[in-house]
Amino acid sequence: DGEIARDVPARRLRRGIKKALVRQSPDAVVVPGWWDPGALVAIEWAARNDIPVVMMSDTTALDTSQAWWREAPKRRIVALAQEALVAGTRHADYMAHLGMPRWCIHRGYDVVENQHFAEGADAARSRANVLRTEHELPAKFFLACCRFVEKKNLFRLVEAYAAYAERADARPWALVLVGDGPQRGDLETQVEMLGVASHVHFAGFRQYDELPLYYGLASAFVHASTQEQWGLVVNEAMAAGLPVLVSERCGCAPDLV
């Protein structure tokens, strides 16, 4: 786990990972990208022991600055891998840009359990009237599901929604925001100032098992991020049968949308 690894002293991390790799004696080592400290130790060990490396990545050229001092270390690390598992088109292009041969790049990294969302959404639709009342959900609504942080572009989404609501008829579709985060208070203030508080619903953070209900009762899904390596919520929404409006900055856009 990358978050745990960053809290472990470097010497202890190196010793622990190398010991585990020796004990497991793997035929190949699969690593999550080029920045995780544990992944770098595993790549180094594999290179010294002539073990092939599969590098997973959902990074695109849009995600970070491509200054030479950023790209050069990535190229050196990628050169130590024999294969790559990436999310989609943009991710394959970026991996090739870093030097991985095209025939060594495979797609399918960012996926969800389609059946969970398809069946859960259908189950919710079969009890739509009861569930809408129970969860206080409108008959028609746009759904957004994400953490309330800057890159998710929620202030722009609310602004766009307010413009839509002003131009719509007397009964515009509502907007339901599932999630939470540091921007929630400011978003609630913005909703009040724009005069759409009666149409914008904050559903709060929802557990994995609760999500298909919201997808199932929604009319369309919106993901407006300005930076998004992939956007698994788009997979989830589409598995649930929803039409989607997705920012072109999302890594999944060329492949799913």
N, C-alpha and C positions, 0 to 999 in steps of 0.2 A: 504494500500500500504506500503510495507516494507521500501522503500526508504524514504517516507514521515514520517513514524513512527520513524525512527532513528533520525529525526531532531526535534522531539517533546520531551519536557522534560518528564522524566519518570512519575512523579506524574500526570501531565496533561494527558498523554497517558492512564494511568491506569484508571483515573477517567472517561475519555471520552468513552473508550471501555466498561467499566462496565455499564455506564449509557445507552449506546446504546443496550447492551445485555438485560438489565432489561426492556427497552422499547419494544424490539422486542419479548421478551419471547420465545426464540427458542426451538424447540423440540430436536435439536442437534446442535452442534457447529463444523464447519469444518475449520481446520487450515492448513496453508502451512508450515508444518515441525516443527522443534524444536528450531530454533534459532531466528526467527523473534520476536521482542519485543512485538508486538501486539498479535501474536499467543500465546505467553506465558501467557499474561494477560488473554486471552480468555480461555485457558486451566485451569488456576487457578480458574477463576470464575465458569466454568462448573463443576469442581471437587467439589467446595464448595456447589453448588446448585444441585448436582446429575443429571447433564445433560450429556448425552453421547457425546463423542468427536470422530470425524473422522479425522485422521491425514493423510494429503497428503504428498507424498515424491517422489522425483526422485533421491535420493542419493544412491550410491552403495559403496561397500567396497573399490573400487579402487579410490574413490574421495578424501579421506582424510586419514591421519594417524589414526590407530586404537589404539593409546596409551590409557591406562586405564583411564587416567584423561580426555580424550575426550569422551570415550564411556560411562563411569559411569553416567554423567549427562543426556546423551541421553536416557539411559535405564530408568532412573527415570521419565523422561518426557513421554516417550512412554508408560510406565506403566499406565499413567493417561488416555490414549485413549482406546476406546472400539473397534474401527475398523480402518483400514488403506486403503487408495487409493494410489496405487503406479504405476509407469510407466510400469515395465516389470519384467522379470525373476530375474535379478541381484538386482533390487530394492526390490522385495519381499523377496529374500534371506537375504538382509541386514536388512530389517524390522524384519524378524524372528530372526535374530542374536541379535537384540536389545530387544527381548522378546515378540513381538507380536505373538499370536497364528496363525498358518498358515491359519486356517479356517476363520480368521477375516481379512485376507489380500486380497484385490481385485485389479485387474489391469485395466488400461485404463486412467491413469492420463495425459500422454503426447500424445496429438492427434492434428491433423490439420483438416482444412475443405477440405476433399479430392476432393469434387466436384469443388471447386474453382480452384485447380491446374490441375485437369484432363481436365475440359472444357477449361480452359485458354490455356493449352498446345496444345490441339487439334486445337483451334482457331488459335494459332500462326503457327502451322504446315500447316494449310490450306492457309496461306499467306507467306510461308517461304521465297520465293525468294525476295519479296518486303521488308519484315522485316529484312532480313539479310543485305540487302543494306542500309536500313534506319538506322540500329543500328551498322553497320560496324562489323558484326559477320561472322566468317569463316563458310565454308560449314560443316566441321566436327570439334567438339571440346569437350574436357573434361570441365566440369563446376565445380567450387567450389564456394560456397556461405557462407560467414561467416564474422565475425568481425576480423580485422587484429590484433590479439593479440597472445601472446606466446603459449597458450595452443592449438591453432588451428593448430600449426605445419606447417605453410605455407612455411617456409624456406626449410624444408625437402621435402615438396611437390614439390616446384620449382626445387630443386636439383634432385629429382626423375624424374620429367618431362624432365629436360635437358638430363639425362641419356637415357631416352626413345627416345627423339628426335634425339639423336646422332646415335642410333641404327636403327631408323625407315628408311623408304624409303625417297625419295626426297620430299614427301608431308605428313609429320606427322600431326596427328590431333593437333589442337591448344589447348591452355589452357586459359580459360576465368575465371577471378577472379572477382566475384561480391561481393562488400562490401568495407569497409574502416576501418581505425583505425590507431593507433600509429606506426605500423610497415610498413606502405605503402611505405614511402621513402626508407627504407632499402631494401624492397622487389624489388622495381624498380631498385635499384643499383645492387642487386644480379642477376636479370634477364639480365641486361646489361653485367655484368661480365661473366656470363655463356654463353653468345652469343645466347640467345633465345628470344631476345626482339621482333623479327619479328613474333614470334609464341605465345607469352604470352600477353593477352589483359586485361587491368585493366578497368572494366566497371563501377567502382564506386559504391556508395551506391544506392540501388534501393528500391522504395516503395513496399509495399505488393502487390498492384495491378499490378505492373510491372513484378514481379517474374515469373509468369507462362510463359511469353514470352521466358525468358532465359532457363527455363526448357524444353519448347517445342522445341526449336531450338538446344539444346545440343544433343550430341551423348551418353554421359555417365556422371555420377555425381561422384565426389570424395570428401570424408570427412576424413581428415587425423589427427584429433585431438589426442593429447596425454592424454587429460582429458576432458571428456564430459559426463555429467550426463545422457543425452539421445541423443539429436541431432535431433531436429524437422525438420531441413532441409532435412534429409534423408526421413522422412515421405512425405515431399513435393515433392521431386524428384521421389519417387516411385509412388505417386499418379499421377504424370505427365507421368508415363510410362517409366522412365529411368532405365537402369541398373546402379548399384551403386558399388563403391569401398569404403569400410568403414573400418576405423581403429578398431581393436578389443578392443580398450580402450573406444569406444563409448558405452554408456549404451544401445542403441537400437540394437546393433549388434546381440545378441542372438535371439531377437524376430522378427526383421524385415529382417535381412540379413541371 
